[in-house]
Amino acid sequence: MFPAASLLTTLLLALSIAASPVEVRNSPVTLPIARRLNTSGGTINLLQHDQSRDSTLSRRTGSITVTNDAVSYIADVGVGSPATTYYLIVDTGSSNTWVGADTKYVKTSTSVDTDEPVAVDYGSGSFTGTEYTDTVTLGDGLTITAQSIGVAATSTGFTGVDGILGIGPLILTEGTLTDEPDTTIPTVTDNLYSQGIISEIVVGVSFEPTTTESDANGELTFGGVDATRYTGTLAYTPLTTTEPASYYWGINESITYGTTTILAETAGIVDTGTTLILLASNAYDEYKSATGATLDESTGLLRITTTQYSALKDLNFVVGSNTYTLTANAQIWPRSLNTYIGGTTNYVYLVVNDLGTPSGEGLDFINGYTFLERFYAVFDTTNSQVGFATTAYTDATTN
């Protein structure tokens, strides 16, 4: 999820190990994240949600479990003392943490009103309100004091959740304090580091495919990575310098369908807050043509026949010298969840769709969470890099 604004206790292994974050094999603290399908407002148009989000683009360890809600991953976050629990979307594409969209903010002895107005426009939603500082608890051993949070007075596009846990780059907070447009706000990850709770500004993200409306199958690891969550070797790529992708968790990659290149090496971003995999329009057109897919008017997604599904080739994401392959099954929406997106039970829908702009714009792809469900990802601010590894679910056939 991207704001329109100027838009996871360990030691280093050794400096000689090419800037690799610490591996946490027996993480002492877990923060679950859960994927839940929110249909309180009716069926979900995934493409409209993701393209609206994209349209605003301008530029020691502890782990928590997160819930897969089929459209976004949700973390249970405590704010205040005693803490009130809020259900927040886990978002690497924005950096403000805020509450109050559904469950209203509860002031306690740790609440401090800064009297600063705050606002963020995400394209697919927005909020305006007031900045507070408060105690934020992500899990056992992951308690931050005096964390800046937004308290929403108004919000749109956040039915069924309370706000956002923003874990994007610091620069994305610039301009969100409307009376101080040049000011940035330390993120939860920044403050975990500055308060000595973690030893690196690193977040490891583990997602898994799901076939149910709600599934607590995800994990965030702050300050390092959880080696029990991936099977291959983590490989890192530097953050891109191409704008506007460089304002986010931006990387360079090329994409092939089978052996045919559909997107030459270019800049784009990795984003937990986007559901689909979005490609520049020319690459999308090539993918659509190669797969024989047709546009399904009910869902906005590409649809293929079962015969075409059987013939679907691998979709390969080439990052540096490494290739990350989405199998045929990884390229389709979970069929058990078709009706929740306005689809038909037995149809086969693809999770690759149109970014809405041609390549060469400086942000030519978004690897959303349907990509991240198949690969472990590391968002490493300390070393300015993003890492990927295969998991037990890379080749899963559950969809």
N, C-alpha and C positions, 0 to 999 in steps of 0.2 A: 504494500500500500504506500503510495507516494504522496507526500505533502507538496503543495504548490510552493511552499516556502523554499528560498534560494537554494528547492526540490523541488558466558558465560565463565583446594588451596594448595598451589603446587609450585615447584621450582623448575627452572629451565633444565633440560637434560644436559646439554652442553652447547656452548656457542658454536662448536664445530659441526653440529648437526643442523646444517642449513636452515636456520630459523624455523624449526619445527616446534609447535606448541606442545606443552606437557601432556603426556598420555595419562589418563586417569582410569586405571584398570579396576579399581575397587572404590568407586566414588562414594565418599562418606555422606554426601547430601544429594538427594534427588529432587528435582522439580519437574513434576509431570506436566505435559501439555496434552490436551485432548482435542481431537477433531470431532466436532459436532455439526450436524446438518441443521441449520436454522431455517425453518420454513414458516416461521410465525407470520411472515408477510406474504405467504403464498409460495408458488414455485420460484426457483432462482434462475435468472438469466446470467450464466457465467460469463459469457462474452461481453455483455453490456457492463457487468460489474468490473471486469478487468480492463476493458478499453476506457471506461470512464476514469478509472484510477490512473491509467497511463497518460490520459490526455492532459494532466496537470503537471507532467514532468518538466522541470527546468534544471534542474541539476542535482595460587592455591585454588582448589577448585570446588565447585558445588554444582550439582545438577538438579534440574526440576523436570517433572513429568508434565507433558502438555497433551491436551485432548484434540483429536482430529475431528472437526465438525463437518468434514466433506467439502467445505468451502474455505475454511480457515482453521488454524490451530489456536486453541484457547489455553491460557495459563490462569490458574487461581492465584491471585496476588493479594496479600494483606496490606492494608494501609491504615496507619494510626496505631494507638496503643490505649486500650485493647484494639486489635485489628478488626476491621471490617473486610470481608473477602469480596473481591471484584473479579469478574471474568473478563479477561483482556485478550484481544487478538495479538498474537506474536507477530511482530512486523519488523523485518530487516530493511524495509523500504521507507521507513520513517523513524524518527528518533525521539519524539516527545512521548512521555508516558502520561496518560490522563484517564480520568474516571468520571462517572456521573451520567453516562448515556441512558442507563436503565436504573440500576441501584444508585441512589443518590449518595453523595459524599457525606460521611459522618465525621464531624469534627471531634477530636479528642485533645488531650493535654499536649500532644506532640504536633498539633496542627498550627502552622504559622501562615497567615494571610500576607502575601507580599504586596498586595494591591496592584499587581501588574496584570493588565489584560493580556490574554493569550488566545491565539486562534490558529488553526491549521485547516487547510482545504486539501482533501485527498482525492478529489474528482468523484470518487464513488461515495463520498460522504464528507462531512466537515464537523468541526466543533468550535465554539467560542466560549470563553469563560475567564476565570481568574487563576493566576499561578499561586499555589501554596507550596510550602516545603513541609514534608512529613516523613515519618518512619515508614519504610516500604519493606515488606517481608516477602521474599520470593520463595523461601523454604528454610528448613533448619540450617543455621549457619550462614544464611544469605540475607541478613537484615541490614538495610542501609538507613542511616540517619540523615535527616535534613535533605532528602531527595526532592528535587523540584518535580511537581506534578501539576497537570492542568485539571481544574475542576470545572466541568462543563455546565454552563448556564443554558446553552442550546446545543443540539447536535442533530445531524441528519445522517441516515444511512447506516445506523448501528443498532438496529432492532435486535433484541435478544442477547446483546453483549453490553458490557459496561464501559468499554473504551479500548485503549491500545497500550501494549507494552512495547515501546519503541526501542529497537536495538540496532538501528542504522548508524551511519557515521555522524559524528558530532555536527558537521557543517549543516546538516538538514534541520537543525534547531534554529539556525540563524534567521532572524526576522519573525519568529513565531511569538516573541514578546512584542506586541504591536507598538508600544511606546519606546522600545529600545531595539530598533531594527538591526543594529550591528552586533547585538549580543547573542552568544551561544549559550545553551543550557547543558551542563554535564548530564549524560545519559545514565541509566542505571548501571551499565557496564563500566563507564568511566568512574562512577562513585564507588562501586565494588572494589575497583583497583586503588583509587586514591585513599580509601579508608582501610586498606591493607587486608581486605577479605580475600581477594584473588591476587595472583602475582603477574598476570598478563591480561591485557585487554583483548580477550579471545572468547568467542562463543562457538561451541560445538553444537550442531543441530542434527538430531536424529528423528526422521519421520518414517512412517510405514504406510503402505497401502491399507485401505479399509473397505469393507463391504457393508458396513452398518452406519446408521445415522450418527452415532457417537462412539468414539473409541479412544481411550486414554493410552495411545500407543506411541506417543512422542516423548522426546527428552531434550532439554536444553542443558548444556554443561558450560558453566561460567568459569573462565580462567584457564581452560585447557580443553582436552578432548577425552572422550570415553571410548577406549579401545575395545570394549566389549560390544560396541554398537556397530562396528564395521569389520569386514572380512579381508579386504585388500589392503594395499599400502596407500597411505595418504600422500597425495601429490599436490603441490602448491603451484599457483600461478600468481604473478604480481597483479595488483590492481591496475586497471587501464588508466591511461592519461587522457583519453579521448572524452571530451565533454559532449553531452551532459552525463554520460554514463559514469564518469569519474566522481560525480558527487554522491554516488550510491555505492553499493557493493558491485562495482563494474569490473568486468573482465573482457578479454579478447578470446573469441572462438570462431571456428567455422563449423558448418553443419552439412552432413551428407545424408541423402536418403539412399540406402544401399551403397552403391559406389559412385553415385552422382552427386556432385556438390550443388546444393541448392542455396547456400549462403557462404560466400567467401569470407575469410577471416575479417572480423569486424568487432566493434565494441557493443556490449549490451550489459545486462545486469542479472544478478541472482536475487530472487525476492520471495520470501515466505508469504507475503501478503497478497501475491497474485496466484490465482488458482491454476490457470492454464499455462501452456507454453506458447508464447506469442512470438511470431516471426515477422520481420519486415515483409511488406505486402508482396514484393516480387518473389521472395522465398516461399511465402505461403502459397502463392499461386502455383509455383512449381511442385510443391508438396501435394496440393490438391489435385493437380493434373496427374502426377505420378501414381497416386493412390487410387484415382478414379472416384474420389469422394464427391458428394454433392452437399450443398448447403441445406441444412434442416431448418426450415423457417420457425418451427416451434421452439427450438432451443438456441438457435444461433450457432450451433456447432456443426462441424463436418460429420456426415454420416456415410458409412460404407456398408455393403452387404456382407453376409457371412462368408461368401466366396472371396470377396475382396480382402476381408480380414485374414483368411487363410493364406493369401498371397502377400500380405503386408511385409515389407522389408524393414530391416533395422534402421532406426534413425540415430545417427552418430554425431556426437558433440565432441569436436576435436579441440582440446584445450592444451596448448603447448605441444608436448610430445605424447600426450595421453588422450585416449579416446574413451568416451563414456557413452555406452550404447543403450538406447531404449528399445527393447524388444517390441514385437507386435502388441503383446498384452499391455505393456507399459504405455503404449500410445493411445489406449482407449479409456473412456470413462467407465467406472465400475457399473456393470450392467444392472446389478441389484439396486442401484441408486438412480436409475434412469428417470423414474417417475418424479423424483424430487426436484429435477431440473426441468420439468415440463416435457420430458421425453416419453417414448413408448417402450414398454418392458423389454421386448426382444430385439430392439434396434442396437446397432453398434455405433457409438459416437466417438470421435477422435478428440484428444485433448490439445491438439496443435491448432492454433488459430491465428488470425490476422492481427498484427500490431496496429495496422491502420496507416502506416507511413512507409515509404520506400527505404531501402538500405542507403546508407550514406548520411544519415541524419545524426549520427553520433550515439544513437541508442537503437540498435537494430534487432534486438531479441530480448525477451525476458524469460529466464528459466524459473518458472513458478514452482509451487509446491508439488505439482504432479511430476516434475523432474526430481525434486528433492526427496520424494517418497522412495526413490530408487537408489539414491546415493547419499552417504554421510557428507555433511558439509561443515567447513570450518571458516568462520568469519574472523579474521585475525588483524585487528587494528595495530597491534604492536609491531608486526612485521609487514604491514601493508600488503596482504595477500589473502587469497581465498583458496581453500583446499577441498578436494573431493576424494572419496574412496568408495569402493563397492560395498554392498551389504548383503545380508541374507535375503533381502527382498529385491535385489537388482533384477533378477530373472523370474520373480514370482509371477504366477499365472492366475491370480485371484480376481482380476478385473473381468 
